Every structure is written in structure tokens, then in C-alpha cells.
Amino acid sequence: MRLKPSFDVVDWQQQLRQDTELRVLEGHFIEAERAQIEEAAKKVPTQPREFAGWLDSLRAASAAQSEPLFHWLAQHATSSDMSWLLAQELPGDDNLEDLLALAQVNRPWRAKIEMARNYWDEMGQGSASATSARLVEDLRHELHMDSTEPPVWETLARSNLMLGLATNRRYGFQVLGALALVELNAGPTGALLSAGLKRLGYSSATCAYFGMRETLSPLRAHSWNEGVLLPYVAQDPRTAAAIAEGALMRLVADARCVQRYQNELKVPEAWAPIQLSAWARARGLGA
């Protein structure tokens, strides 16, 4: 509702009061998420190249908690399983271009250009048929996904977290870390989801969305680090902890989603995710 274009509001002052109440609630929610990881974020290195190494270890942690489930999906999930899971995951992907657009406001030129490249990728490099939104629409259609059933609360909370970070400038550095983790994650999981859809006999057009993620995400993750994150850390070491907070908040939100998916799909214990991994525990990040 906050971002939806509308015509004249009859009582705009009342709407502002309601918006303020909701944004205070949102602030409490984000601060509760932040409190879980704040101490761990304070320990990250503040030199650019060391910080880059920390980001790489974060990618490994993210893989440890999510890839076992996605390997199971690639090898064993039914069409019903896949449809249910994607009905949870895709709503968060639908607005990635909007999050990028919001996050780039008032950035240095180098960061702004890198975000613009990612935005243009999401918009299919100007081709309507290749936009992320169009590919997701085709995917929903072939999978016969029921859009009337709302996503589980863990997925909604993750989406609310991302929007809250992007629309509140006090979290202007945290949103960069959260978006960075999205890119670090998207390539491997995209490849596994694409493999699962192909195994189930879906068309190449249906798999195209995840094929795009598989191809672009490793390149985008590297460029995001070099063009957005590391220049900020080099300019002001304080940004390292703030960027890390956003990445860790996204890591925890992803962990909740993976655990819920595991339970709902009754995935065998042998394919259980490594919840937040030894990496996180060693850095003081609780389950």
C-alpha cells in the first residue's frame, strides 16, 4: 500500500497517521531482527579485501543452510511440491527491480551505475518478454500456481524485511548487504530449481527464469562487491558492520524459510539443512 500509486485521498492526514503507526511497528520488527545479529556484525573486518573474504564465507554459510533442501527438490520433488515451494519463493522475487530502484537513491555514481545494470537485467535489457516479471508470470501459468493461498508467515516476514530496509534510509547500508546475499544465493539455487523443473518435464520457457538467475547471479555478485560494497567500506570502515547487518538479517530470514519448507514438504532428515552452519555459531550468531 505504501508504494502503490493512487488518486486523491479524501483524508490524507488520517492516512499519514495510519502510515506512521505501521512504520513504527515495522521499525520494531526490523530492530528485533537486527538485535539477533548485531554483535556478530560488529566483528566483521573493516579492510575492503578482508571484508570481501568475509562475504565469501557468508556465501558458504548460506549454501550450507539452503542447498541440501534444493538438491532434494532437484532430485525428488513432485510437481505439487515444486509448485508449493515456488508459490512461497516467487513473491519475494517479484519486486527485486523495485528494491534495486529504491536502494539506488542518492548513491555515489559508481554504486548507482552498478545498481542500474542490475535493474536493467531485471528488465530484460529492454525486452518485454525477457523481464523477470514476465518470466515469473509464465512460470506461474505453467505450474498452475494458486495465487489465492497466501505465502507462509516466514516468507512474508522476509519480504517485509527487504521492503523495510529499502524504504527507510536509516537502513541505507543494511539494504545493500541484504541485496548482496540475494545475489550470492541466486545462482546455485536457480541451477537446482531449473534442474528439478526439467526433470519434471516442464518446458524450457518455464525454466528460463531460473536459468537467467543461474547465469547472471555469479557475475552480478562479483560486480556488486566491487562496484557497491567495497568502495563504501574503503571510504568509511563503519559501513562494514552496517552492510554485514543487512546480509546477516537476510541469512537468518532465509534460514527460517528453509526450515519451514523442510517441515511442510516433509523432506527426509538426510536432506536437512545445516541450520546457520558452524560458520555462524563460531561467530556468535545464534540459531
C-alpha positions as CSV (number, residue, x, y, z in Angstrom):
1,M,0.0,0.0,0.0
2,R,2.9,2.4,0.8
3,L,4.2,2.3,-2.7
4,K,1.1,1.8,-4.7
5,P,0.1,4.8,-6.9
6,S,-3.3,6.2,-6.0
7,F,-5.6,9.1,-6.7
8,D,-6.5,11.9,-4.3
9,V,-7.1,10.6,-0.8
10,V,-10.1,12.0,1.0
11,D,-8.4,12.2,4.4
12,W,-4.7,12.3,3.7
13,Q,-3.9,13.3,7.3
14,Q,-5.6,10.2,8.7
15,Q,-3.7,8.1,6.2
16,L,-0.5,9.6,7.3
17,R,-1.3,8.8,10.9
18,Q,-2.1,5.2,10.0
19,D,1.1,5.0,7.9
20,T,3.1,6.3,10.9
21,E,1.6,3.6,13.2
22,L,2.6,0.9,10.7
23,R,6.1,2.3,10.2
24,V,6.7,2.3,14.0
25,L,5.6,-1.4,14.0
26,E,7.9,-2.0,11.1
27,G,10.7,-0.4,12.9
28,H,10.2,-2.6,16.0
29,F,10.2,-5.7,13.7
30,I,13.4,-4.7,11.9
31,E,15.2,-3.8,15.2
32,A,14.2,-7.2,16.7
33,E,15.7,-8.9,13.6
34,R,18.8,-6.7,13.9
35,A,19.2,-7.5,17.6
36,Q,19.8,-11.1,16.8
37,I,22.9,-10.4,14.6
38,E,24.2,-7.1,15.8
39,E,27.1,-8.5,17.9
40,A,28.2,-10.8,15.1
41,A,28.1,-7.9,12.6
42,K,30.5,-5.8,14.9
43,K,33.2,-8.5,14.4
44,V,33.4,-8.3,10.6
45,P,36.7,-6.9,9.2
46,T,36.8,-3.3,8.0
47,Q,39.5,-3.5,5.4
48,P,38.0,-3.9,1.9
49,R,39.7,-7.1,0.8
50,E,39.3,-8.8,4.2
51,F,35.7,-7.8,4.1
52,A,35.4,-9.4,0.7
53,G,36.7,-12.6,2.2
54,W,34.1,-12.4,4.9
55,L,31.4,-12.1,2.2
56,D,32.7,-15.2,0.6
57,S,32.5,-17.1,3.9
58,L,28.9,-15.8,4.1
59,R,28.1,-17.3,0.7
60,A,29.4,-20.7,2.0
61,A,27.2,-20.3,5.1
62,S,24.2,-19.5,3.0
63,A,24.8,-22.6,0.8
64,A,25.2,-24.8,3.9
65,Q,21.8,-23.9,5.2
66,S,19.8,-24.0,1.9
67,E,21.4,-26.2,-0.8
68,P,20.6,-29.6,0.8
69,L,16.9,-28.8,0.5
70,F,17.3,-27.5,-3.1
71,H,19.3,-30.6,-4.0
72,W,16.3,-32.7,-2.7
73,L,13.9,-30.6,-4.8
74,A,16.1,-31.1,-7.9
75,Q,16.2,-34.9,-7.5
76,H,13.0,-35.9,-5.7
77,A,10.3,-33.2,-5.5
78,T,6.9,-33.8,-7.2
79,S,5.2,-31.2,-9.3
80,S,3.0,-30.4,-6.4
81,D,6.0,-29.9,-4.1
82,M,7.7,-27.7,-6.6
83,S,4.5,-25.6,-7.2
84,W,4.0,-25.1,-3.5
85,L,7.6,-24.1,-2.9
86,L,7.7,-21.6,-5.8
87,A,4.4,-20.1,-4.6
88,Q,6.4,-19.2,-1.4
89,E,9.6,-18.1,-3.1
90,L,8.4,-16.1,-6.1
91,P,6.5,-13.3,-4.4
92,G,9.8,-12.2,-2.9
93,D,11.5,-12.2,-6.3
94,D,8.7,-10.3,-8.0
95,N,9.8,-6.9,-6.7
96,L,13.6,-7.2,-6.9
97,E,13.7,-4.5,-9.5
98,D,11.7,-2.2,-7.3
99,L,14.0,-2.9,-4.3
100,L,17.0,-2.0,-6.5
101,A,15.3,1.2,-7.7
102,L,14.6,2.3,-4.1
103,A,18.1,1.3,-2.8
104,Q,20.0,3.3,-5.5
105,V,18.5,6.7,-4.5
106,N,21.2,9.3,-3.6
107,R,24.1,6.9,-4.1
108,P,27.6,7.7,-5.4
109,W,27.8,7.4,-9.2
110,R,29.8,4.1,-9.2
111,A,27.3,2.4,-6.9
112,K,24.4,3.9,-8.8
113,I,25.7,2.6,-12.2
114,E,26.2,-0.9,-10.8
115,M,22.6,-1.0,-9.4
116,A,21.3,0.4,-12.7
117,R,23.0,-2.5,-14.5
118,N,21.2,-5.0,-12.2
119,Y,18.0,-3.2,-12.7
120,W,18.3,-3.3,-16.4
121,D,19.0,-7.1,-16.2
122,E,15.7,-7.5,-14.3
123,M,14.0,-5.5,-17.0
124,G,15.3,-7.9,-19.7
125,Q,17.7,-5.4,-21.2
126,G,14.7,-3.6,-22.6
127,S,13.0,-6.8,-24.0
128,A,9.5,-7.1,-22.5
129,S,9.5,-10.9,-23.0
130,A,12.7,-11.3,-21.0
131,T,11.8,-9.2,-18.0
132,S,11.9,-11.1,-14.7
133,A,8.2,-10.2,-14.1
134,R,7.2,-11.7,-17.5
135,L,9.3,-14.9,-16.9
136,V,7.7,-15.3,-13.5
137,E,4.3,-14.8,-15.0
138,D,4.9,-17.6,-17.5
139,L,6.3,-19.8,-14.7
140,R,3.2,-19.3,-12.6
141,H,0.9,-20.1,-15.6
142,E,2.6,-23.4,-16.5
143,L,2.8,-24.6,-12.9
144,H,-0.9,-23.7,-12.3
145,M,0.1,-21.9,-9.1
146,D,-2.8,-21.0,-6.8
147,S,-2.3,-17.3,-6.1
148,T,-5.2,-17.2,-3.7
149,E,-3.3,-19.0,-1.0
150,P,-1.0,-16.6,0.9
151,P,2.6,-17.4,1.5
152,V,3.6,-18.7,4.9
153,W,4.5,-16.2,7.5
154,E,8.2,-16.8,7.3
155,T,8.2,-15.8,3.6
156,L,6.0,-12.7,4.2
157,A,8.3,-11.7,7.1
158,R,11.4,-11.9,4.7
159,S,9.6,-9.8,2.1
160,N,8.6,-7.2,4.7
161,L,12.2,-7.1,6.0
162,M,13.5,-6.4,2.5
163,L,10.9,-3.7,1.8
164,G,11.6,-2.1,5.2
165,L,15.3,-2.0,4.7
166,A,14.8,-0.4,1.2
167,T,12.3,2.2,2.2
168,N,13.8,3.5,5.4
169,R,17.1,5.4,4.8
170,R,18.3,4.7,8.3
171,Y,18.9,1.2,6.9
172,G,20.5,2.5,3.7
173,F,23.7,0.4,4.2
174,Q,21.9,-2.7,5.6
175,V,19.8,-3.0,2.4
176,L,23.0,-3.3,0.4
177,G,24.1,-6.3,2.4
178,A,20.7,-7.9,2.1
179,L,20.6,-7.5,-1.6
180,A,24.2,-8.8,-1.9
181,L,23.2,-12.0,-0.2
182,V,20.3,-12.4,-2.6
183,E,22.8,-12.4,-5.5
184,L,25.2,-14.7,-3.7
185,N,22.3,-17.2,-3.2
186,A,20.5,-17.0,-6.5
187,G,22.9,-18.7,-8.8
188,P,23.3,-22.1,-7.1
189,T,19.6,-22.4,-6.1
190,G,18.5,-21.2,-9.5
191,A,20.5,-24.0,-11.1
192,L,19.0,-26.6,-8.8
193,L,15.4,-25.4,-9.3
194,S,15.9,-25.4,-13.1
195,A,17.2,-29.0,-12.9
196,G,14.2,-30.0,-10.9
197,L,11.7,-28.4,-13.3
198,K,13.5,-30.1,-16.3
199,R,13.3,-33.4,-14.5
200,L,9.6,-33.0,-14.1
201,G,9.1,-32.3,-17.8
202,Y,8.5,-28.6,-17.8
203,S,9.3,-26.5,-20.8
204,S,12.5,-24.6,-21.4
205,A,10.4,-21.4,-21.2
206,T,9.3,-22.3,-17.7
207,C,12.9,-23.0,-16.7
208,A,14.1,-19.7,-18.3
209,Y,13.7,-17.6,-15.1
210,F,16.0,-19.8,-13.1
211,G,18.3,-20.2,-16.0
212,M,18.7,-16.4,-16.0
213,R,19.4,-16.4,-12.3
214,E,22.0,-19.2,-12.7
215,T,23.8,-17.3,-15.5
216,L,23.7,-13.7,-14.2
217,S,24.0,-14.0,-10.4
218,P,27.7,-15.0,-10.1
219,L,28.6,-12.1,-12.4
220,R,26.3,-9.7,-10.6
221,A,27.6,-10.8,-7.1
222,H,31.2,-10.0,-8.1
223,S,30.3,-6.7,-9.7
224,W,28.1,-5.8,-6.7
225,N,31.0,-6.4,-4.3
226,E,33.5,-4.4,-6.5
227,G,31.2,-1.6,-7.5
228,V,29.0,-1.1,-4.5
229,L,30.1,-2.7,-1.2
230,L,33.9,-2.5,-1.2
231,P,34.1,1.2,-2.3
232,Y,31.8,2.1,0.7
233,V,34.0,0.1,3.1
234,A,37.1,1.7,1.7
235,Q,35.7,5.2,2.1
236,D,34.2,4.6,5.6
237,P,35.1,1.5,7.7
238,R,31.9,2.0,9.7
239,T,29.8,0.8,6.8
240,A,31.2,-2.7,7.0
241,A,29.2,-3.5,10.2
242,A,26.0,-2.0,8.7
243,I,26.3,-3.9,5.4
244,A,27.0,-7.0,7.4
245,E,23.9,-6.5,9.5
246,G,21.7,-6.5,6.4
247,A,23.4,-9.6,5.0
248,L,23.1,-11.5,8.3
249,M,19.4,-10.4,8.7
250,R,18.7,-11.9,5.3
251,L,20.7,-15.0,6.2
252,V,18.5,-15.6,9.3
253,A,15.3,-14.8,7.4
254,D,16.3,-17.4,4.7
255,A,17.1,-19.9,7.5
256,R,13.5,-19.6,8.8
257,C,12.1,-20.1,5.4
258,V,14.2,-23.1,4.6
259,Q,13.2,-24.8,7.9
260,R,9.5,-24.1,7.2
261,Y,9.8,-25.5,3.7
262,Q,11.6,-28.6,5.1
263,N,8.7,-29.2,7.5
264,E,5.9,-28.5,5.1
265,L,7.3,-30.7,2.3
266,K,8.3,-33.5,4.8
267,V,11.8,-33.7,3.4
268,P,13.7,-36.7,4.8
269,E,16.2,-35.9,7.6
270,A,19.1,-36.9,5.3
271,W,18.4,-33.8,3.3
272,A,18.0,-31.5,6.3
273,P,19.7,-28.1,6.0
274,I,22.6,-27.2,8.3
275,Q,20.8,-24.5,10.2
276,L,23.0,-21.4,10.1
277,S,26.1,-23.7,10.0
278,A,29.2,-23.9,12.1
279,W,30.3,-20.7,10.4
280,A,27.6,-18.7,12.1
281,R,27.9,-20.4,15.5
282,A,31.7,-19.7,15.5
283,R,30.9,-16.0,15.0
284,G,28.4,-15.7,17.8
285,L,25.3,-15.9,15.7
286,G,22.6,-18.0,17.5
287,A,20.1,-20.3,15.9
